[in-house]
Amino acid sequence: MNTQIAVGLVTLIFLTGCVGAVPDLGINNGELAPCPKTPNCVNSQAVGEKQYIQPLRYTGSQEDARVRLLQILDSQRGAKILAAQENYIRAEFTSALFRFVDDVEFYFPKERSGESVIHIRSASRIGYSDLGANRKRIERIRSEFLK
């Protein structure tokens, strides 16, 4: 019985620790927060090759792109939309098994030179490596967005 209680407590502590603290997110001077030096983050505004990911490109109005992206996010397993502003969307993705939380942001800057893009940042709250989960998630969203 004592072993079961100990295992239960260790499991509970481990799982609650997987949530992590919410980082300082949002747009600052036209930029999403930079990625930490760990390989569990991708950012379309990153300078480093390992963390860089292409922004989403769209045609049509920003509002149409925003609505489309919100629909896609709403259909994703484990996703919870936390902010949906005119030029910014923030969501959390929680993994089913260990309840790891990833923060995902989308920024719609003003159009420049006829180019319409949505900048992206997707990062794990804790740990070092995510085995490419954030990059795969964004590429899955991109695939849905381009349909």
C-alpha positions as a Markdown table, in Angstrom:
| # | Residue | x | y | z |
|---|---|---|---|---|
| 1 | Met | 0.0 | 0.0 | 0.0 |
| 2 | Asn | 2.8 | 2.5 | 0.9 |
| 3 | Thr | 4.5 | 1.7 | -2.5 |
| 4 | Gln | 1.2 | 2.5 | -4.3 |
| 5 | Ile | 0.9 | 5.8 | -2.5 |
| 6 | Ala | 4.5 | 6.8 | -3.1 |
| 7 | Val | 4.2 | 5.9 | -6.9 |
| 8 | Gly | 1.0 | 7.9 | -7.0 |
| 9 | Leu | 2.5 | 11.0 | -5.4 |
| 10 | Val | 5.6 | 10.9 | -7.6 |
| 11 | Thr | 3.4 | 10.6 | -10.7 |
| 12 | Leu | 1.2 | 13.5 | -9.5 |
| 13 | Ile | 4.2 | 15.7 | -8.8 |
| 14 | Phe | 5.7 | 14.8 | -12.2 |
| 15 | Leu | 2.5 | 15.5 | -14.1 |
| 16 | Thr | 1.8 | 18.8 | -12.4 |
| 17 | Gly | 5.4 | 19.8 | -13.1 |
| 18 | Cys | 4.8 | 19.2 | -16.8 |
| 19 | Val | 2.6 | 22.3 | -17.1 |
| 20 | Gly | 5.4 | 24.8 | -16.5 |
| 21 | Ala | 5.2 | 28.5 | -15.9 |
| 22 | Val | 3.6 | 30.7 | -18.6 |
| 23 | Pro | 6.3 | 32.6 | -20.4 |
| 24 | Asp | 6.1 | 36.3 | -21.2 |
| 25 | Leu | 4.4 | 36.1 | -24.6 |
| 26 | Gly | 2.9 | 38.5 | -27.1 |
| 27 | Ile | 4.1 | 41.1 | -29.6 |
| 28 | Asn | 6.9 | 43.5 | -28.6 |
| 29 | Asn | 8.1 | 46.0 | -31.1 |
| 30 | Gly | 6.6 | 44.0 | -34.0 |
| 31 | Glu | 8.3 | 40.8 | -32.9 |
| 32 | Leu | 7.2 | 37.6 | -31.2 |
| 33 | Ala | 9.3 | 36.5 | -28.2 |
| 34 | Pro | 12.6 | 34.9 | -29.3 |
| 35 | Cys | 13.1 | 31.2 | -28.9 |
| 36 | Pro | 15.2 | 30.0 | -25.9 |
| 37 | Lys | 18.4 | 28.3 | -26.8 |
| 38 | Thr | 16.8 | 24.9 | -26.6 |
| 39 | Pro | 15.6 | 23.0 | -29.7 |
| 40 | Asn | 12.0 | 22.8 | -28.6 |
| 41 | Cys | 10.9 | 26.0 | -30.3 |
| 42 | Val | 10.3 | 27.3 | -33.8 |
| 43 | Asn | 9.8 | 30.9 | -34.8 |
| 44 | Ser | 9.3 | 32.5 | -38.2 |
| 45 | Gln | 11.2 | 35.6 | -37.0 |
| 46 | Ala | 14.2 | 33.6 | -35.7 |
| 47 | Val | 17.7 | 34.2 | -37.1 |
| 48 | Gly | 19.1 | 30.8 | -36.3 |
| 49 | Glu | 18.6 | 28.1 | -39.0 |
| 50 | Lys | 17.6 | 25.4 | -36.5 |
| 51 | Gln | 14.7 | 27.4 | -35.0 |
| 52 | Tyr | 13.5 | 29.2 | -38.1 |
| 53 | Ile | 10.3 | 28.2 | -39.7 |
| 54 | Gln | 8.6 | 29.8 | -42.7 |
| 55 | Pro | 5.7 | 32.1 | -41.9 |
| 56 | Leu | 2.3 | 31.3 | -43.2 |
| 57 | Arg | 1.6 | 33.2 | -46.4 |
| 58 | Tyr | -1.9 | 34.1 | -47.5 |
| 59 | Thr | -3.9 | 35.9 | -50.2 |
| 60 | Gly | -7.1 | 37.8 | -49.6 |
| 61 | Ser | -7.9 | 39.8 | -46.5 |
| 62 | Gln | -6.3 | 39.5 | -43.1 |
| 63 | Glu | -9.6 | 38.9 | -41.5 |
| 64 | Asp | -10.4 | 36.0 | -43.8 |
| 65 | Ala | -7.0 | 34.5 | -43.0 |
| 66 | Arg | -7.5 | 35.1 | -39.3 |
| 67 | Val | -11.0 | 33.4 | -39.3 |
| 68 | Arg | -9.5 | 30.4 | -41.3 |
| 69 | Leu | -6.7 | 30.0 | -38.8 |
| 70 | Leu | -9.0 | 30.2 | -35.8 |
| 71 | Gln | -11.2 | 27.4 | -37.4 |
| 72 | Ile | -8.1 | 25.2 | -37.9 |
| 73 | Leu | -6.9 | 25.8 | -34.3 |
| 74 | Asp | -10.4 | 25.1 | -33.0 |
| 75 | Ser | -10.3 | 21.7 | -34.7 |
| 76 | Gln | -6.9 | 20.6 | -33.4 |
| 77 | Arg | -6.7 | 18.0 | -30.6 |
| 78 | Gly | -5.5 | 19.4 | -27.3 |
| 79 | Ala | -5.7 | 23.1 | -28.5 |
| 80 | Lys | -7.2 | 25.9 | -26.4 |
| 81 | Ile | -7.4 | 29.4 | -27.9 |
| 82 | Leu | -6.5 | 31.9 | -25.2 |
| 83 | Ala | -6.4 | 35.2 | -27.2 |
| 84 | Ala | -7.9 | 36.1 | -30.6 |
| 85 | Gln | -7.2 | 39.7 | -31.3 |
| 86 | Glu | -7.2 | 41.5 | -34.7 |
| 87 | Asn | -3.5 | 40.9 | -35.3 |
| 88 | Tyr | -2.6 | 38.2 | -32.8 |
| 89 | Ile | -3.7 | 34.7 | -31.8 |
| 90 | Arg | -2.4 | 32.7 | -28.9 |
| 91 | Ala | -3.2 | 29.1 | -28.1 |
| 92 | Glu | -2.0 | 26.3 | -25.8 |
| 93 | Phe | -1.6 | 22.8 | -27.0 |
| 94 | Thr | -1.7 | 20.1 | -24.2 |
| 95 | Ser | -0.4 | 16.6 | -25.0 |
| 96 | Ala | -2.7 | 13.8 | -24.2 |
| 97 | Leu | -0.5 | 11.5 | -22.2 |
| 98 | Phe | 1.9 | 13.6 | -20.1 |
| 99 | Arg | -0.1 | 16.9 | -20.3 |
| 100 | Phe | 3.0 | 18.8 | -21.6 |
| 101 | Val | 1.9 | 22.4 | -22.6 |
| 102 | Asp | 3.2 | 24.2 | -25.7 |
| 103 | Asp | 2.5 | 27.8 | -26.4 |
| 104 | Val | 1.7 | 28.7 | -30.0 |
| 105 | Glu | 1.4 | 32.3 | -31.3 |
| 106 | Phe | 0.4 | 33.8 | -34.6 |
| 107 | Tyr | 1.1 | 37.5 | -35.5 |
| 108 | Phe | -0.4 | 39.3 | -38.4 |
| 109 | Pro | 1.9 | 42.3 | -39.1 |
| 110 | Lys | 0.8 | 45.0 | -41.4 |
| 111 | Glu | 1.2 | 44.1 | -45.1 |
| 112 | Arg | 4.5 | 45.2 | -46.6 |
| 113 | Ser | 5.3 | 45.3 | -50.3 |
| 114 | Gly | 2.2 | 43.3 | -51.2 |
| 115 | Glu | 3.3 | 40.4 | -49.0 |
| 116 | Ser | 0.7 | 39.0 | -46.5 |
| 117 | Val | 2.3 | 36.8 | -43.9 |
| 118 | Ile | 1.4 | 35.4 | -40.5 |
| 119 | His | 4.4 | 35.0 | -38.2 |
| 120 | Ile | 4.5 | 32.0 | -36.0 |
| 121 | Arg | 6.1 | 30.9 | -32.7 |
| 122 | Ser | 5.6 | 27.5 | -31.1 |
| 123 | Ala | 7.5 | 26.5 | -28.0 |
| 124 | Ser | 7.4 | 23.9 | -25.3 |
| 125 | Arg | 7.2 | 25.3 | -21.8 |
| 126 | Ile | 9.5 | 22.8 | -20.2 |
| 127 | Gly | 12.2 | 20.4 | -21.2 |
| 128 | Tyr | 15.0 | 20.5 | -23.7 |
| 129 | Ser | 14.0 | 18.6 | -26.8 |
| 130 | Asp | 10.5 | 18.1 | -28.1 |
| 131 | Leu | 11.5 | 15.6 | -30.8 |
| 132 | Gly | 10.3 | 18.1 | -33.4 |
| 133 | Ala | 6.7 | 18.2 | -32.1 |
| 134 | Asn | 6.4 | 22.0 | -32.5 |
| 135 | Arg | 7.7 | 22.1 | -36.0 |
| 136 | Lys | 5.4 | 19.2 | -37.0 |
| 137 | Arg | 2.4 | 20.9 | -35.4 |
| 138 | Ile | 3.1 | 24.1 | -37.4 |
| 139 | Glu | 3.6 | 22.2 | -40.6 |
| 140 | Arg | 0.3 | 20.4 | -40.0 |
| 141 | Ile | -1.4 | 23.7 | -39.5 |
| 142 | Arg | 0.2 | 25.1 | -42.6 |
| 143 | Ser | -1.0 | 22.1 | -44.6 |
| 144 | Glu | -4.6 | 22.7 | -43.4 |
| 145 | Phe | -4.3 | 26.5 | -43.9 |
| 146 | Leu | -3.2 | 26.0 | -47.6 |
| 147 | Lys | -6.1 | 23.7 | -48.5 |
